[in-house]
């Protein structure tokens, strides 16, 4: 006889162990006073800048400027050989004189019916055609001289007398040195505060001086790739240390905010197009998309996505998965 009291019975599968509660540090979001001064990178640029090109092709006969020198608007910078054009113009001048004399004789004959009106008109047409050809030659001659389109400082050139140039040849770069422009961008959050006439300050590398600039224009759209708005300001104080192309640190005062929501920089999780924080709700970690504003050495302003009293993680944010249970080991307040 065999006992079958335990025969055919299967052991119940063991229940999976509950995931361990992760201990992390948290930060309670609390409104605080924030002096809204932002610092953004910028660069100095010439108020006017252009690359000089001749309008005609030919051999350079003279260069009238010195590299790095100031030139006045309309000054002659370069001369291209125009001997062939001058010869054509001289030929047309002789032809014009003869044609004009002939037209004058025909005009006198027309008065006594010595020639027909058609014969007279053909001679007048010949005179006008020669005058038109002379104007075309004079235009071509004018293109052999390069003039400064505006007053400014001319850059370095490789063109010397005897060189062959064409309209594709870059002769030099001309920049107006006064006033300079300050080019920078700000996050779209502050775009509405960048109004024409607003004063900003900036510094440049190698100098402790602070220079003022006045906003003169803003771009008419937000850049899609970085959600920034481009700003242009005019530098109101000139200095020899300010050179076009120099890097600048732009400081913009936006006033004070008595209820700014700030979180430590380490709480921010940067993404390709957004920024997130790890929010704690009822002991569970949840990812939350946020919009950031002013940043200082340790904290970042949150403009959307959080409210006062929320708790965000400041440790373990890259290892704690959304939905994981967490225990706050340490809670920090501002």
Buried (B, 14 or more C-beta within 10 A) or exposed (E): EEEEEEEEEEEEEEEEEEEEEBEBBBBBBBBBEBEBBBBBEBBBBBBBBBEBBBBBBBEBBEBEBEEEEEBEEEBBBBBBBBEEBEEBBEBBEEBBEEBBEBBEBBEEBBEEEEBEEEEBEEBBEBBEBBEEBBEEBEEBBEBBBBEBEBBBBBBEBEBEEEBEBEEEBBBBBBBBBEBBBBBBBBBBBBBEBBEEEBEBBBBBEEEEEEBBBBBBEBBEEBEEEEBBBBBBBBBEEEEEEBEBEBEBBBBBBBEEBEEBBBBBBBBBBEEEEEBBBBBBEEEEBBBBEBBBBBBBEEBBBBBEBBEEEBBBBBBBBEEBEEEBBBEBEEEEEE
